[in-house]
């Protein structure tokens, strides 16, 4: 659990930083540089095992490709959406939808044991719909719709990736850092294809490069490592539920730094936190009753 908690703390800061950088640096340039740095870093970390890592991946080409595709969609959406709809709203849609999928999945797998988790997932879906309505009521445009869709698709891809990661850990016997070394190879060509080549040199200043390198560490290298380690200790559903606390934390940081979180969204984040808190309290009471019986 500690790995997931560290992940959400760092990720909250990274999403705010992405929103800040979007005003001066194109999202695809940021995505290209950060993923390239991540690939170099994790390949260097696993330098003595690269031959066996890539040999194993080649033997399981379909699984490797599916994982890279999920990461491509997940990372592209996570890099684009904060600049369009804001860090807190993106964080809410991304992680609350991720948490809802975790709850609904557990309820679907074992209804008698996890029916409360299923209903909790439905409550979260309701809050997502309400917050989307608030966002569209404040600013209705195709760009905002695109940003909202990016967040939801990115969250879905993240959940799929978590499931794939556990399969890879069991099937391919790869550790967290080894998976991180081979997961970005589809992301780089996509980001490169959408670069603003006509004005590209304009963005290469020392300040921008430093910001992107810093973002690579706080958005990909450090949190992704803790996320991957979490998947070695707990299930993908449990990990998704814990990470769903990230939007409330992001909203708090955003209000402190930028003072631009709306009252309506803040109310939804509060309700969302109450739903999660209620679930854990109710779950603990059920476990106590079961032990007493």
C-alpha positions in Angstrom: 0.0 0.0 0.0 2.8 2.4 0.8 4.0 2.3 -2.8 0.6 3.4 -4.1 0.4 6.2 -1.5 3.8 7.6 -2.6 2.6 7.4 -6.2 -0.5 9.6 -5.7 1.5 12.2 -3.8 4.1 12.7 -6.5 1.5 12.3 -9.3 -0.6 15.2 -7.9 2.4 17.5 -8.2 3.3 16.2 -11.6 -0.2 16.9 -13.1 -0.1 20.5 -11.8 3.4 20.8 -13.4 2.0 19.5 -16.7 -0.8 22.1 -16.6 1.8 24.8 -16.0 4.1 23.7 -18.8 1.3 23.4 -21.3 1.2 27.2 -21.7 4.8 27.3 -23.0 5.7 23.8 -24.3 3.7 21.6 -26.7 2.3 18.5 -25.1 3.8 16.2 -27.7 7.3 17.6 -27.3 7.0 17.1 -23.6 5.7 13.6 -24.1 8.6 12.8 -26.5 11.3 14.0 -24.3 10.0 12.6 -21.1 9.4 9.1 -22.5 12.8 9.1 -24.1 14.5 10.0 -20.8 12.4 7.3 -19.1 13.5 4.7 -21.6 17.2 5.7 -21.3 17.0 5.7 -17.5 15.4 2.3 -17.0 17.5 0.7 -19.7 20.6 2.0 -17.9 19.3 0.7 -14.6 18.9 -2.8 -16.2 22.0 -2.6 -18.3 23.3 -6.0 -17.3 20.0 -7.7 -18.1 19.0 -6.1 -21.4 19.7 -9.2 -23.5 17.4 -11.4 -21.4 14.7 -8.6 -21.1 14.4 -8.1 -24.8 14.7 -11.8 -25.5 11.8 -12.5 -23.2 9.7 -9.6 -24.7 10.3 -11.0 -28.2 9.1 -14.4 -27.1 5.9 -12.8 -25.9 5.5 -10.2 -28.8 1.7 -10.0 -28.6 1.7 -9.3 -24.9 4.5 -6.8 -25.2 2.8 -4.9 -28.1 -0.5 -4.8 -26.2 1.2 -3.4 -23.2 3.0 -0.7 -25.2 -0.3 0.2 -26.9 -2.0 0.6 -23.6 0.9 2.8 -22.3 0.7 4.9 -25.5 -3.0 5.8 -25.0 -2.5 6.2 -21.3 0.5 8.6 -21.5 -0.8 10.6 -24.5 -4.1 11.3 -22.7 -2.4 12.1 -19.4 -0.1 14.6 -21.1 -2.7 16.3 -23.2 -5.8 16.6 -20.9 -4.4 18.7 -18.0 -3.6 21.6 -20.3 -7.1 21.6 -21.7 -9.4 20.9 -18.7 -7.0 21.6 -15.8 -5.0 19.3 -13.5 -7.6 18.7 -10.9 -10.5 17.8 -13.3 -8.2 15.6 -15.3 -7.0 13.9 -12.1 -10.5 13.4 -10.9 -11.7 11.9 -14.2 -8.6 9.8 -14.6 -8.3 8.4 -11.1 -12.0 8.2 -10.1 -12.8 6.3 -13.3 -9.8 4.1 -12.6 -11.1 3.5 -9.1 -14.6 2.9 -10.4 -13.3 0.3 -12.7 -11.5 -1.4 -9.8 -14.7 -1.5 -7.7 -17.0 -2.6 -10.5 -14.5 -5.3 -11.6 -14.3 -6.8 -8.1 -18.1 -6.7 -7.8 -18.5 -8.4 -11.1 -16.0 -11.2 -10.2 -17.6 -12.1 -6.9 -21.0 -10.5 -6.3 -21.8 -12.1 -2.9 -18.5 -11.0 -1.5 -18.0 -7.7 -3.2 -21.5 -6.3 -3.9 -20.8 -3.2 -1.8 -17.7 -2.5 -3.9 -19.9 -2.7 -7.0 -22.4 -0.1 -5.6 -19.5 2.1 -4.5 -18.3 2.0 -8.1 -21.7 3.1 -9.4 -21.7 6.0 -6.9 -18.3 7.1 -8.3 -19.7 6.8 -11.9 -22.5 9.1 -10.8 -20.1 11.7 -9.4 -18.1 11.5 -12.7 -21.2 12.3 -14.7 -22.1 15.2 -12.4 -18.6 16.7 -12.6 -18.6 16.4 -16.4 -21.9 18.3 -16.5 -20.5 21.0 -14.3 -17.4 21.3 -16.6 -19.5 21.5 -19.8 -21.9 24.0 -18.2 -19.0 26.3 -17.4 -17.2 25.9 -20.7 -18.8 24.0 -23.6 -16.5 23.4 -26.6 -15.1 20.7 -28.7 -11.8 21.2 -27.1 -13.2 20.7 -23.6 -15.0 17.6 -24.8 -11.8 16.3 -26.3 -10.0 16.9 -23.0 -12.7 15.1 -21.0 -12.6 12.2 -23.4 -8.8 12.0 -23.2 -8.9 11.7 -19.4 -11.5 8.9 -19.4 -9.8 6.9 -22.2 -6.5 7.4 -20.4 -7.9 6.1 -17.2 -9.4 3.1 -19.0 -6.0 2.3 -20.6 -4.3 2.6 -17.2 -6.6 -0.1 -15.8 -6.0 -2.3 -18.8 -2.3 -1.8 -18.3 -2.4 -2.7 -14.7 -4.1 -6.0 -15.6 -1.4 -6.6 -18.3 1.4 -5.8 -15.9 0.3 -8.5 -13.5 0.1 -11.0 -16.4 3.6 -9.9 -17.5 5.0 -10.3 -14.0 3.6 -13.9 -13.8 4.2 -14.9 -17.4 7.4 -13.2 -18.4 9.0 -13.0 -14.9 10.0 -9.3 -15.3 10.4 -7.0 -12.4 9.0 -3.5 -12.1 12.0 -1.6 -13.5 12.4 -4.2 -16.3 8.9 -3.6 -17.5 9.4 0.2 -17.4 12.5 -0.2 -19.6 10.4 -1.7 -22.5 7.0 -0.1 -22.3 7.4 3.3 -24.1 8.5 2.2 -27.6 5.2 2.9 -29.3 4.8 6.3 -27.5 7.9 7.8 -29.0 7.0 7.6 -32.8 3.5 8.9 -32.1 4.8 11.9 -30.2 7.4 12.6 -32.9 4.8 12.5 -35.6 2.7 15.3 -34.0 5.6 17.7 -33.1 5.3 21.3 -34.3 8.3 21.1 -36.6 7.8 24.7 -38.0 8.5 26.3 -34.6 10.3 23.5 -32.8 13.6 25.4 -32.2 11.7 28.1 -30.4 11.0 25.7 -27.5 14.6 24.6 -26.9 15.7 26.9 -24.1 17.7 25.8 -21.0 14.6 26.6 -18.9 12.3 24.5 -21.0 14.7 21.6 -21.2 15.3 21.6 -17.4 11.5 21.7 -16.8 11.0 18.7 -19.1 13.8 16.7 -17.5 12.3 17.5 -14.1 8.9 16.4 -15.3 10.3 13.2 -16.7 11.4 12.2 -13.2 8.3 13.4 -11.2 5.8 12.1 -13.8 7.4 9.0 -15.2 10.5 7.7 -13.5 9.7 8.1 -9.8 5.9 7.5 -9.7 5.9 4.8 -12.4 8.4 2.9 -10.4 6.3 3.0 -7.3 3.2 2.2 -9.3 4.9 -0.8 -10.8 6.2 -1.9 -7.4 2.6 -1.6 -6.0 1.4 -4.1 -8.6 3.9 -6.6 -7.3 2.4 -6.4 -3.7 -1.3 -5.9 -4.3 -3.9 -6.7 -6.9 -4.6 -4.3 -9.8 -8.1 -3.6 -8.4 -6.7 -2.7 -5.0 -4.1 -0.5 -6.6 -6.7 1.3 -8.7 -8.9 2.0 -5.7 -6.0 3.5 -3.7 -4.9 5.6 -6.6 -8.4 7.0 -6.9 -7.6 9.3 -4.0 -5.2 11.3 -6.2 -7.8 13.8 -7.6 -8.8 15.1 -4.1 -5.1 15.7 -3.3 -4.5 17.4 -6.7 -7.5 19.7 -6.1 -6.1 20.7 -2.7 -2.7 21.5 -4.2 -4.2 23.3 -7.2 -6.3 25.6 -5.0 -3.3 26.4 -2.8 -1.1 27.2 -5.8 -3.5 28.5 -8.5 -6.7 29.3 -6.6 -8.8 28.1 -9.6 -10.8 25.1 -8.3 -14.5 25.8 -8.7 -16.9 25.4 -5.7 -19.0 22.8 -7.7 -15.9 20.7 -8.5 -14.7 21.0 -4.9 -18.0 19.7 -3.7 -17.8 16.7 -6.0 -14.3 15.9 -4.8 -15.5 16.1 -1.2 -18.4 13.7 -1.9 -16.0 11.5 -3.7 -13.7 11.3 -0.7 -16.7 10.6 1.5 -17.8 7.7 -0.7 -14.3 6.2 -0.5 -14.1 6.8 3.2 -17.6 5.3 3.8 -16.7 2.2 1.8 -13.6 1.5 3.9 -15.5 2.0 7.2 -18.4 -0.2 6.0 -16.0 -2.8 4.8 -14.2 -2.9 8.1 -17.4 -3.3 10.0 -18.5 -6.2 7.8 -15.1 -7.9 8.4 -15.6 -7.5 12.2 -19.1 -8.9 12.0 -17.7 -11.9 10.0 -14.9 -12.5 12.5 -17.4 -12.4 15.5 -19.7 -14.8 13.8 
